[in-house]
């Protein structure tokens, strides 16, 4: 699980052009949107692309998105549960 978390953080850094950050700089349990990393809706689309391309995951129920996208931990838990 720790390896998945580290790799996912690196994928976020690469996809969102967070060049000044390292995976260690991203708090696994901090909110990704508003507080925490302060991501926005465009960043959410990039995360959706990571889920689809890297893990074969599509979020079927948009109502669940807020909980899934809360933090790196909630995203990686979702990946483990739904990876193809």
Beta strands, then each sheet from edge to edge (+ up, - down):
end
